[in-house]
Amino acid sequence: MKNIIENDRVELFTYFADKYSNKIEDSHTAEEFFKDFLKETEGCVNIDCLDADNDDRIECVDFNHDEGMIRLCTRVPEEDAEMREMRKMAFPFDIYSFLIRFKNIHFIRIKNGNCIAIVVNGYTMKKKMIQSFVKTSNYTIKGFDEKSSFFTSNLVRERDGLCEYIRAVKTPITSFWIIPKQLTINAQESKQKLYLYNAVALEERLKNCMQKLEGQIKTTKDREDIDDFIKMYGNQIRTVAEAFFKLVTCFYHEKFDFKEKNKEYNDRLLGDLISPLKKYVYTSQDDELHLSTIVRIANELSHDSGLPVKIADICELYVWLVYYISDFKERISSYDDRCKPKVLAKPSPLDYIDENLKKWNFNDAIVETVNTTSSSSCTYHMRIEQTFLDWDLFNNGADYLCKDGYIKTLNQTDVSEVLEVNSKENVIALVEAINNKVKSDCEAQGLDEERAYLSWDIDIIRKNKPSHLFTFDEIKQLMADADDSKNNKLVIDEDGYAHIIVIPGPAFLYPVSIETWCAGNGYVGQNSSLNDAESVYHLCLSLWLDYLNTDEKQYDDYYRQVDVDKTIEEIKKYY
């Protein structure tokens, strides 16, 4: 573990994401996680907030399981009295902390599977609840500010001569995240990405609602049942709309007058949210019309209005919400300038790579590694992976490696210039050859060659129908034969065969993959009970069908039960 910490903090974050399957929903498990996390990191992480407030460490995390509360301390008193007084010149209070009414912990991954952030989500807390909790154990509240921040109430409490400054997270908005110092982005950039994370999460909820509604309508013939489904999902979409406009209100909180800042989070209903936004943010006549349409349709669908229910109404509501979420993402992205990486011991190669990415020609590497005469059931397209710093969520183009050896930005619907690679082995060899060239060029420029590489996303282009469908017995046997002393991952190849590969390994070259089984946890191996084998089989069937439906790679770690016979019947349509 120490080797992971010293060499790659993102890998450490990814280790915990794998261990806890990307999500923790139980406070006791969360306590176990933070105990291990602080032990391994020694608290040396960055904590960035929605308002660009930040800190550079976590000292301790306390849990009150009965109340469902987490207290995360970023500063505690210095033991040395002289040091304590010196620190007060910069930090006037003795203790600094966050207070969260625990809901869950999410581990945030980018496309290559690496975890680059951890978020602690909470439930709404009203003023009375916050005051009641912080006054326990003979504390005295010295100050309480609930208006300067939309997502936290800020207060000071005192006991035995020690003063603690607390940011009580009072909304379910993801208000801060924990990121590795390796990312080297400043607080303003992190603020942008955190708002984008919230917006994208709401956008996904919105799309899921519509997809589920479409599925229900396709399989339902009774008109009244269809109307009921439209109302049910209309109510869910209204909830997403309220959450979204609360997020916008949070972003523009400083613009609002004093009276608006006095409202509790769960007292802000859709109409109440829209009125001040029309005044301070969405001020055009078109916005007036569109936002009024959103409120009208949402109210009609979520209440017993007695009016006819029309699928066109919910579609119109969906379209306008997608429009305003997209608009909000653009507002976020243009609000601040892109940050520059911090100066390291050797100059960063990132700017040099950006400058030369479209100038380099990798034809020699292609000739050396790619066998153009080999045949397979699929081919692979290579495109530059979007990194955390270049998290462009509103771009339809991609940077592909093309047949002439250059990297070109192409629309993903027209890839005629893109290089086709015929085997996994050729892809691995080509990536290595290209990165060796990039590293050599950067080293010659006196840049930090350890950070000089290109990260790739691989598109799998299916040419033939799959020839096999994995079975439960095959997966169970693979799990039994695997080596539990190593990190293992189950994958499905393009022909429909299951494999277990050792991690780190080329999971990105397979159409389907699931969570990593960390070494020593007993998921696999001769001594394993193989209790998860059936759930793994169900998950793989579901993901395999999704891949065949979409031709897009599938990853999930949430085990779900499926109707095996029905799912196999759907899968066989692609054979």
C-alpha positions in Angstrom: 0.0 0.0 0.0 2.8 2.5 0.8 4.1 2.0 -2.7 0.7 3.1 -4.1 0.7 6.2 -1.9 4.2 7.3 -2.9 3.8 6.7 -6.6 0.2 7.5 -7.5 -2.5 9.0 -5.2 -5.1 8.5 -8.0 -4.3 4.8 -7.8 -4.9 4.9 -4.0 -8.3 6.6 -4.6 -9.1 4.0 -7.2 -8.1 1.2 -4.8 -10.7 2.4 -2.3 -13.3 2.9 -5.1 -12.7 -0.8 -6.1 -12.8 -1.9 -2.5 -16.1 -0.3 -1.7 -17.7 -0.7 -5.2 -17.9 3.0 -5.9 -20.5 3.7 -3.2 -21.0 3.5 0.5 -24.5 3.9 2.0 -24.0 2.7 5.5 -22.5 5.0 8.2 -20.6 2.2 9.9 -19.0 1.2 6.6 -18.2 4.9 6.0 -16.5 5.0 9.3 -14.4 2.0 8.4 -13.5 3.6 5.1 -12.3 6.9 6.6 -10.3 5.1 9.2 -8.3 3.2 6.5 -8.3 6.3 4.2 -6.8 8.6 6.8 -4.3 5.9 7.8 -3.0 5.5 4.3 -3.1 9.2 3.2 -2.2 10.7 6.6 -4.9 13.2 5.7 -2.9 14.8 3.0 -5.6 15.5 0.4 -7.4 18.5 -0.9 -11.0 19.4 0.1 -12.6 21.8 -2.4 -16.1 23.4 -2.0 -18.7 24.9 -4.3 -17.8 28.4 -3.2 -14.0 27.8 -3.9 -13.3 27.5 -0.2 -10.8 24.8 0.3 -8.4 23.0 2.7 -5.4 20.8 2.3 -5.9 18.0 4.8 -8.3 16.0 6.9 -7.2 15.7 10.6 -10.0 13.3 11.8 -13.5 12.2 11.1 -16.1 11.6 13.9 -19.4 9.7 13.5 -22.6 9.9 15.5 -24.4 6.9 14.1 -27.6 7.5 16.2 -28.0 10.9 14.7 -26.6 10.0 11.4 -24.0 12.8 11.6 -20.4 13.1 10.3 -18.0 15.7 11.6 -15.0 16.1 9.3 -12.2 18.1 10.9 -9.7 19.9 8.7 -7.8 21.8 11.5 -7.4 20.8 15.2 -5.5 22.6 18.0 -1.7 22.5 17.9 -0.3 20.7 20.9 2.5 23.3 21.3 1.1 26.5 22.8 3.5 28.8 20.9 2.7 27.1 17.6 -1.0 27.4 18.4 -0.7 31.2 18.8 1.3 31.5 15.6 -1.3 29.6 13.6 -4.1 31.8 15.0 -2.6 34.7 12.9 -3.8 32.8 9.8 -6.6 30.7 11.3 -8.3 32.5 14.2 -10.3 29.5 15.4 -8.9 26.4 17.1 -10.9 23.9 15.2 -12.3 23.9 11.6 -14.8 21.3 10.5 -17.7 20.2 8.2 -20.9 18.7 9.6 -22.9 16.4 7.3 -26.1 14.5 7.9 -24.8 11.4 6.2 -26.5 10.0 3.1 -23.8 8.2 1.1 -20.2 8.4 -0.2 -19.6 8.3 -4.0 -16.3 7.5 -5.6 -16.1 9.5 -8.9 -14.3 7.8 -11.8 -13.2 9.1 -15.2 -13.6 7.0 -18.4 -10.4 5.0 -17.9 -11.8 3.7 -14.5 -9.5 5.8 -12.3 -11.1 7.5 -9.3 -10.3 11.2 -9.1 -12.6 12.4 -6.4 -14.6 11.3 -3.4 -17.9 13.0 -2.5 -19.8 12.8 0.8 -23.5 13.5 0.2 -25.9 14.5 2.9 -29.6 15.1 3.6 -31.2 18.5 4.2 -30.7 20.0 7.7 -32.8 22.8 9.0 -31.6 25.5 11.4 -33.2 23.9 14.5 -31.6 20.5 13.8 -28.1 22.1 13.3 -28.4 24.2 16.5 -29.7 21.2 18.5 -26.8 19.0 17.5 -23.9 21.5 17.8 -25.0 22.5 21.4 -24.7 18.9 22.7 -21.9 18.1 25.2 -22.1 21.6 26.8 -21.1 23.6 23.8 -22.2 27.2 23.5 -23.0 28.7 20.1 -21.2 32.0 19.7 -22.3 32.9 16.2 -24.6 31.6 13.5 -24.7 32.6 9.8 -27.2 31.0 7.5 -27.4 33.5 4.7 -23.9 34.0 3.3 -23.9 30.5 1.8 -26.7 28.7 0.1 -25.4 25.2 0.9 -24.0 25.6 4.4 -24.8 27.3 7.6 -21.6 28.6 9.2 -21.4 28.8 13.0 -18.9 29.1 15.8 -19.2 27.1 19.0 -17.1 27.2 22.2 -16.2 24.9 25.0 -13.4 25.0 27.5 -11.8 28.0 25.9 -11.6 26.3 22.4 -13.6 27.8 19.5 -14.7 25.6 16.6 -15.8 27.0 13.2 -18.3 24.6 11.6 -19.7 24.5 8.0 -22.9 22.6 8.4 -23.9 21.2 5.0 -27.6 21.9 5.0 -28.6 20.8 1.4 -28.4 17.5 -0.6 -26.3 19.3 -3.2 -22.9 17.8 -3.5 -21.1 20.7 -1.8 -17.5 19.5 -1.5 -15.2 16.8 -2.7 -12.0 15.2 -1.6 -9.4 15.0 -4.4 -5.8 13.8 -4.5 -3.1 16.5 -4.5 -1.8 14.9 -7.7 -4.5 16.6 -9.8 -2.8 20.0 -9.1 -5.9 22.2 -9.9 -6.8 25.3 -8.1 -9.9 25.9 -6.1 -11.7 27.9 -8.8 -11.2 25.2 -11.4 -12.4 22.6 -8.8 -15.4 24.7 -8.1 -16.3 24.6 -11.8 -16.0 20.9 -12.0 -18.0 20.3 -8.9 -20.9 22.4 -10.2 -20.6 20.4 -13.5 -20.7 17.2 -11.6 -23.9 18.2 -9.9 -25.5 19.4 -13.2 -24.5 16.2 -15.1 -25.9 14.0 -12.3 -29.3 15.8 -12.6 -29.2 15.5 -16.4 -28.7 11.8 -16.0 -31.6 11.5 -13.6 -33.7 13.4 -16.1 -32.8 11.2 -19.0 -33.3 8.0 -16.9 -36.9 9.2 -16.1 -37.7 9.6 -19.8 -36.1 6.3 -20.8 -38.1 4.5 -18.1 -41.3 6.2 -19.2 -40.7 5.3 -22.8 -40.1 1.7 -21.8 -43.4 1.6 -19.8 -45.4 3.1 -22.7 -44.0 0.6 -25.2 -45.2 -2.3 -23.0 -48.5 -0.9 -21.8 -51.7 -0.8 -23.9 -54.3 0.4 -21.3 -54.8 4.2 -21.7 -55.4 4.9 -18.0 -52.3 3.0 -17.1 -50.3 5.1 -19.6 -51.8 8.3 -18.1 -50.8 7.1 -14.6 -47.2 6.4 -15.8 -47.0 9.9 -17.4 -48.1 11.5 -14.1 -45.7 9.4 -12.0 -42.7 10.2 -14.1 -43.9 13.7 -14.5 -43.7 14.1 -10.8 -40.2 12.7 -10.7 -39.2 15.1 -13.4 -40.6 18.0 -11.4 -38.4 16.8 -8.5 -35.4 17.0 -10.8 -36.5 20.4 -12.0 -36.6 21.7 -8.4 -33.2 20.2 -7.6 -31.8 21.8 -10.8 -33.1 25.3 -10.2 -31.9 25.1 -6.6 -28.4 24.3 -8.0 -28.7 27.4 -10.2 -29.8 29.4 -7.2 -26.8 28.2 -5.3 -24.5 29.3 -8.2 -26.0 32.8 -8.3 -26.6 33.1 -4.6 -24.8 36.4 -4.2 -27.1 38.1 -6.6 -30.2 37.4 -4.5 -31.8 39.9 -2.0 -31.7 39.3 1.7 -35.3 38.0 1.9 -34.6 35.2 -0.6 -31.6 34.0 1.3 -33.7 33.4 4.4 -35.6 30.4 3.0 -34.8 26.8 4.0 -33.8 24.4 1.2 -36.9 22.2 1.4 -39.3 25.2 1.6 -38.3 26.3 -1.9 -40.8 24.9 -4.3 -40.6 25.2 -8.1 -42.7 28.4 -8.5 -40.8 30.0 -5.6 -37.5 29.2 -7.2 -38.4 30.4 -10.7 -39.6 33.9 -9.6 -36.2 35.3 -8.3 -34.3 33.5 -11.1 -36.4 35.4 -13.7 -35.4 38.6 -11.9 -31.7 38.0 -11.4 -30.6 35.4 -13.9 -33.0 34.5 -16.7 -34.2 38.0 -17.6 -35.3 37.8 -21.3 -38.8 37.6 -22.6 -38.1 34.1 -24.1 -36.9 32.9 -20.6 -40.1 34.3 -19.1 -42.2 32.2 -21.5 -40.1 29.0 -21.3 -39.8 29.0 -17.5 -43.5 29.6 -17.1 -44.1 26.7 -19.4 -41.9 24.5 -17.2 -43.8 25.5 -14.0 -47.2 25.0 -15.7 -46.6 21.6 -17.1 -44.8 20.3 -14.0 -47.7 21.4 -11.8 -50.3 19.8 -14.1 -48.4 16.5 -14.2 -47.6 16.2 -10.5 -51.0 17.3 -9.1 -54.6 15.9 -9.7 -55.5 18.8 -12.1 -58.3 16.9 -13.8 -56.9 17.9 -17.2 -56.2 15.5 -20.0 -52.7 13.9 -19.8 -50.6 14.3 -23.0 -47.3 12.7 -23.8 -46.5 15.8 -25.7 -46.6 17.8 -22.5 -44.0 15.7 -20.7 -41.8 15.7 -23.8 -42.0 19.5 -23.9 -41.1 19.7 -20.2 -38.1 17.4 -20.8 -36.9 19.4 -23.8 -36.9 22.7 -21.9 -35.2 21.2 -18.8 -32.5 19.7 -21.0 -32.0 23.1 -22.7 -31.6 24.9 -19.4 -29.3 22.3 -17.9 -27.1 22.6 -21.1 -27.2 26.4 -20.8 -26.2 26.2 -17.2 -23.2 24.0 -18.0 -22.0 26.5 -20.5 -22.5 29.3 -17.9 -20.3 27.3 -15.5 -17.6 26.6 -18.0 -17.3 30.3 -19.1 -17.5 31.7 -15.6 -13.8 31.4 -14.7 -10.5 31.1 -16.7 -9.0 27.7 -17.0 -6.4 27.2 -14.3 -2.7 26.4 -15.0 -1.0 23.4 -13.6 1.3 24.2 -10.6 5.0 24.5 -11.2 6.7 21.1 -10.3 10.4 20.2 -9.8 10.6 19.8 -13.6 8.4 21.8 -15.9 5.1 20.1 -16.7 4.9 18.6 -20.2 1.2 19.2 -20.5 1.4 22.5 -22.4 4.1 21.0 -24.7 1.9 18.0 -25.4 -1.1 20.1 -26.1 0.9 22.3 -28.5 2.4 19.3 -30.4 -0.5 16.8 -30.2 -1.7 17.6 -33.7 1.8 18.1 -35.1 3.3 14.7 -34.1 3.3 11.9 -36.7 3.2 8.4 -35.3 3.3 6.5 -38.6 6.6 4.8 -37.7 5.0 3.5 -34.5 2.0 2.2 -36.6 4.3 0.4 -39.1 6.3 -1.2 -36.3 3.4 -2.5 -34.2 0.2 -2.9 -36.3 -0.4 -6.0 -38.4 -2.7 -4.9 -41.1 -3.3 -8.3 -42.6 -4.6 -10.0 -39.4 -8.3 -10.6 -39.1 -10.6 -10.6 -36.1 -14.2 -10.2 -35.1 -13.7 -6.6 -34.3 -11.4 -3.6 -34.8 -10.3 -0.9 -32.5 -10.3 2.9 -32.9 -8.0 4.9 -30.7 -8.9 8.4 -29.4 -7.4 10.7 -26.8 -9.1 10.4 -23.5 -10.7 13.5 -22.0 -8.9 14.2 -18.8 -10.2 15.7 -15.6 -8.7 19.1 -16.5 -10.2 19.0 -20.0 -13.6 17.7 -18.8 -15.6 18.9 -21.8 -19.1 17.7 -21.3 -20.6 19.5 -24.2 -18.4 18.5 -27.1 -19.4 16.0 -29.9 -15.9 15.8 -31.4 -13.0 13.6 -30.4 -9.2 13.4 -31.2 -8.6 10.2 -33.2 -5.4 8.5 -34.3 -5.7 8.5 -38.1 -4.4 6.2 -40.8 -1.7 8.8 -41.8 -0.2 8.8 -38.3 -1.7 12.2 -37.2 -4.2 12.8 -34.4 -7.1 14.7 -35.8 -10.3 16.1 -34.3 -13.2 14.4 -36.0 -16.9 14.2 -35.6 -17.7 10.9 -34.1 -20.3 10.2 -36.8 -17.6 10.3 -39.6 -14.5 8.2 -38.8 -13.4 7.2 -42.3 -9.9 8.6 -41.6 -9.5 6.8 -38.4 -6.8 4.0 -38.1 -8.3 0.6 -37.6 -6.3 -1.8 -35.4 -7.2 -5.5 -35.6 -6.0 -7.0 -32.3 -5.7 -6.2 -28.6 -2.1 -7.0 -28.8 -1.5 -4.5 -31.5 -3.3 -1.8 -29.6 -1.2 -2.4 -26.5 2.0 -2.4 -28.5 1.0 0.8 -30.4 0.1 2.7 -27.2 3.5 1.8 -25.7 5.4 2.9 -28.9 3.5 6.2 -29.1 4.1 7.0 -25.4 7.8 6.1 -25.8 8.1 8.7 -28.5 6.1 11.4 -26.5 8.3 10.7 -23.4 11.5 10.9 -25.5 10.5 14.2 -27.0 9.5 15.7 -23.6 12.7 14.5 -22.0 14.7 16.2 -24.8 12.9 19.4 -23.9 13.9 19.1 -20.2 10.3 18.4 -19.2 9.0 16.0 -16.6 9.1 12.8 -18.6 7.3 10.8 -15.9 4.1 12.7 -16.7 4.7 12.6 -20.5 2.2 10.2 -22.0 -1.0 10.1 -23.9 -4.1 8.5 -22.3 -6.4 6.7 -24.8 -10.0 5.7 -25.0 -10.5 2.7 -27.2 -13.7 2.2 -29.3 -14.5 -1.4 -30.2 -16.0 -1.8 -33.6 -17.9 -5.0 -33.9 -17.6 -6.7 -37.4 -19.2 -10.1 -36.9 -21.9 -11.6 -34.8 -20.7 -13.1 -31.5 -20.0 -16.8 -31.7 -20.6 -17.8 -28.0 -22.6 -16.8 -25.0 -20.9 -17.3 -21.6 -22.7 -19.5 -19.1 -23.2 -19.4 -15.3 -21.0 -22.5 -15.0 -18.2 -20.9 -17.0 -18.2 -17.8 -14.9 -18.3 -19.8 -11.6 -15.3 -21.9 -12.8 -13.3 -18.8 -13.8 -13.9 -17.4 -10.3 -12.9 -20.6 -8.7 -9.7 -20.8 -10.7 -8.6 -17.2 -10.2 -5.7 -16.3 -7.9 -7.0 -14.4 -4.9 -3.6 -13.1 -4.1 -4.0 -10.7 -7.1 -6.5 -8.0 -8.1 -8.9 -9.6 -10.6 -11.5 -8.3 -13.0 -14.1 -10.3 -15.0 -14.5 -9.2 -18.6 -16.5 -10.4 -21.6 -14.7 -10.3 -25.0 -16.3 -9.4 -28.4 -17.1 -13.0 -29.2 -19.0 -13.5 -25.9 -16.4 -15.4 -23.9 -15.8 -14.6 -20.3 -12.3 -14.1 -18.9 -10.7 -13.0 -15.6 -7.7 -10.7 -16.1 -5.3 -9.5 -13.5 -5.4 -5.8 -12.7 -3.6 -3.7 -13.8 -4.5 -5.1 -17.2 -6.2 -4.0 -20.4 -9.8 -4.1 -19.2 -10.5 -1.1 -21.5 -10.1 -3.4 -24.6 -13.1 -5.5 -23.7 -16.8 -4.7 -24.4 -17.9 -5.6 -20.9 -16.2 -5.4 -17.5 -17.3 -5.3 -13.9 -15.7 -4.1 -10.6 -12.2 -5.2 -9.6 -12.0 -7.9 -7.0 -9.2 -6.7 -4.7 -6.7 -9.3 -3.5 -7.4 -11.2 -0.4 -11.1 -10.4 -0.1 -12.2 -13.9 -0.9 -14.3 -13.1 -4.0 -12.4 -15.6 -6.1 -10.1 -18.6 -5.6 -10.2 -22.1 -4.4 -11.2 -21.1 -0.8 -13.9 -18.7 -1.9 -17.5 -19.5 -1.2 -18.4 -18.0 -4.6 -21.5 -16.5 -3.1 -21.4 -13.7 -5.7 -21.2 -16.0 -8.8 -24.9 -15.9 -9.6 -25.1 -12.1 -9.1 -22.1 -11.7 -11.3 -23.7 -13.8 -14.0 -26.8 -11.8 -13.9 -24.9 -8.5 -14.1 -22.8 -9.8 -17.1 -25.9 -10.9 -19.0 -27.5 -7.4 -18.4 -24.3 -5.6 -19.5 -23.8 -7.9 -22.5 -27.3 -7.1 -23.7 -26.6 -3.4 -23.2 -23.4 -3.7 -25.3 -25.2 -5.5 -28.1 -28.0 -2.9 -28.1 -25.7 0.1 -28.1 -22.3 -1.0 -29.5 -20.8 0.9 -26.6 -18.5 -0.5 -23.9 -20.3 -1.3 -20.6 -19.1 -1.2 -17.0 -21.0 -1.5 -13.8 -20.5 -2.7 -10.3 -24.1 -2.8 -9.1 -25.2 -6.4 -8.9 -28.8 -6.8 -10.1 -31.2 -9.7 -10.6 -32.5 -10.2 -14.1 -34.9 -12.6 -15.8 -32.2 -15.0 -17.2 -34.4 -16.7 -19.8 -35.9 -13.4 -21.1 -32.5 -11.7 -21.2 -30.9 -14.6 -23.0 -33.8 -14.6 -25.5 -33.1 -10.9 -26.2 -29.4 -11.6 -26.5 -29.8 -14.4 -29.0 -31.4 -12.0 -31.4 -27.9 -10.6 -32.1 -26.4 -14.0 -32.8 
